[in-house]
Amino acid sequence: MASATVSGGAVAGALALSLLAAPAQASPHTADTPTVPASTAALPQPDLAGLRSTLRTALGQGAPGAMARIEDRGTVGRVTVGVADLRTRRALDKADRFRIGSITKTMSAVVLLQLVDERKLKLDTSVNHYLPGLLPDDRITVRHVLGHRSGLYDYTNDMFASSVSGFEAVRTKVFTYRQLVNRSLRHARTGAPGAAYSYSNTNFVVAGLLIEKLTGHSVATEYTNRVIKPLQLKDTFYVHPNTKIPGRHTNGYLTPDRSGAALVDATEQTVSWAQSAGAVISSTRDLDTFLSALLGGRLTSAAQLAQMRRWLPAGSNQAYGLGLRRRDLSCGVSVYGHTGAVQGYYSYAFASKDGRRTLAAVANTSNNGPVHNTMLRTLESAFCGKPTAARSGAGSGTGTERPEDVTAGTAGTAGD
């Protein structure tokens, strides 16, 4: 099943609208200077036909359903394909909620940067100053944690070494943050504090501990009071440790490691293995609203947004700031946001530099590298428009890379 709709004006004609932490020891940070130099530079018109083709390719690679939503200053384009429920064959709907995985990290970073604005937190202060004795090295700062430069081992590497059995072992389990940190500390660190970027869910578990220590409230309360209510996000929830997604939602299907094995319905789970690193539920509409508000400067001060966008290399054609990723596309446009992977779902939320154009997308499967790489191409359709001869074969960094920020060895069963 497939559908494409446009609201707020015709996308074909109206969507051609315009669109600084110590450096790492391994390599210097890079300035936020994408090829398109100004936020007022016009972006190409989105390519809805290309977007639909990309989503259909994901279906052919094993995703039961996929959808994407583009918004540019009130003009909305949507494409949905496939089904939300393999048993009932209900079509995926634009209003369906889903688990957003590591896009949660951006929300956690926003809360901590608001606390910096409130002078309750300093980015270059040791984590152990706020959480005495938590970490084995006083040199690990808040900035290192938010930028994945702490050197803390990602405990999910062990947890999900086998996709299905690993998942079933934790599906209904409830962890404390400190239990998850302790799982990481059983292993040697991956680098010295401040060294090169190395993605680890442990970092944003530490972020959750910081939020709760500094505010005296749960992360659920802080997400609600600082992000969800101010932006009127009606589909966004943090329900941990409850296992169900409230209201209308798409089921999520985990791909087993064994070729040909049946997909596993992973919809109901605590996501306690992730919490502040990946347990939020949302919708494409709410993710577009969130990214637009963040990049538009409505969630933090300009100074803290600049800190989020202080980039360090993080793989081919991408960089990482503080809970925020920059991806450099084939047309020279850079986009800002995060990807997410949690059992049953691959999610994507990115915006132009000024937040005026956004893309949110989801495929209701995981542990499927080809689907992940295909879904990354939705960024090209949303921000680069129709392919040109100059870009064909140029490579965008969004179609062939390994999903490096998904747990190594499992191709997408854990945080991204």
Secondary structure, DSSP 8 states (H G I E B T S, - for coil): -EEEEEESS-HHHH----------SSS--B-S--SS--TTS------HHHHHHHHHHHHHTT-SEEEEEEEETTEEEEEEEEBS-TTT--B--TT-BEE-TTHHHHHHHHHHHHHHHTTS--TTSBHHHHSTTSSS-TT-BHHHHHTT-S----THHHHTSSHHHHHHHHTT----HHHHHHHHHTS--SS-TT-S----HHHHHHHHHHHHHHHSS-HHHHHIIIIIHHHT-TT-B--TT--S--SSB---EE--SSTT---EE--S---TTTGGGT--EE-HHHHHHHHHHHHTTSSS-HHHHHHHT-BEE-STTEEE-SS-EEEE-TTS-EEEEEEEEETTEEEEEEE-TTSSEEEEEEESEES-HHHHHHHHTHHHHHHT-S--TTTTTT--SSSSS--TTS-TTTTSSS--
